[in-house]
Amino acid sequence: MDRFDSDPRLSIIHADMDAFFAAVEVLDDPSLAGKPLIIGSPGARGVVSTASYEARKFGVHSAMPSVEAMRRCPKGIWRSPRGERYREISLLVMGVFGEFTPEVEPLSVDEAFLDIAGSLRLFEGAVSLARQIQHRVPEVTGGLTVSIGVAPNKFLAKLASDLEKPNGLTVVDPDRVQQLLDPLAVEKIWGVGPRTRDVLHDIGLREIRHLRQAGVDLLMRHLGESSGRHLWHLAHGEDTRTVESHHEVRSISTENTFARDLTPGQETEAFLRSAAEEVAQSLRDQHLRARTVRLKIRTGSFLTMNRSRTLDAPFQDPGRLYRVALELLAAVDLAGEGIRLLGLGAGNLVASDTPRQQGLFDDISADLRAEKVARLLDQSRNTPGILPLERGCLIDPPQQDAPEKDSIGESSF
Ligand SMILES: [Mg+2]
């Protein structure tokens, strides 16, 4: 186990495929392996899209005019980009990332940010998780490699993934961020393009340490208030941007931070009960059923864990949501810590008029009964002049004799 694997600050990964387009071409035509391969059109107005590492040795890089690339690497082998094929492989790669966390933000076809805060415990730490990604990507794609940066935030993760390409794994020590940043050239900062670089060079700032020493006022004067301040924070290794994932499958969820840390018991049960009602009502309002129950737990020390279970048949019933949530919570190892936040969600949504495939052991009639009750409650709430009904006992008691025979796919998400 890596010493960083116990550090919960390492919660962001940037994963970047190595020379992606060129690597896919080699994958489909192994005779290209080891050759200076250039993806792009070699015409007078063409631009290099990707160069293999062999071509990069000649100084060819992406966005370079093809004419210049041909001059630098006359023996380069040219291939036209095949966008369709790259997207196909991209889906496989993004799918691998999704095996490790639902919080995946693709930046382009071949790179993504992953928020792994909720997966650290399940995959035994950030470095171990990153190694497993590096193992899975070639396994799933047939041999492509990925470079990974592991860091406390997006900026540092993106910077790190680029430091040891190809097939690199770079961990940013959260206690030595400044030592890493200080000697680097300013253009290593994500977002500092040639124009900003020139402005910075003009005022004598070439390394990240210079930005820090220059002070925020000087940077704001030359780059504008917002860019200057942003850059100053980055130069200190500070970046509060979050990973913006767009789940392919929508989910409905609610969460609550408690006034004090709770141990599992009456209060957590009361929250889950009302959360289940709330989520189920959302499902009914939107005419949806869910197949997956998601539980999010954050402990007093800000360790975040996600647990989920996917059931055989789609459901809409708050009682079922509640019972599965209770079971998921009971299975979580809190290591003696209190619960600071709980979230309950329903995922894998389908339209509620989708025909239901009856699970072998599902008591569908009970489910349908519960849903009918819920609909009646909704009707009473929405009908003016009628006092809204409330459940006597909000939720059915857990079934003692009929344990759920769901396919239990518990994972980090
Ligand atoms: Mg790449």
Boltz pocket constraint, residues with backbone or C-beta under 6 A from the ligand:
constraints:
  - pocket:
      binder: B
      contacts: [[A, 16], [A, 17], [A, 18], [A, 19], [A, 20], [A, 110], [A, 111]]
      max_distance: 6.0
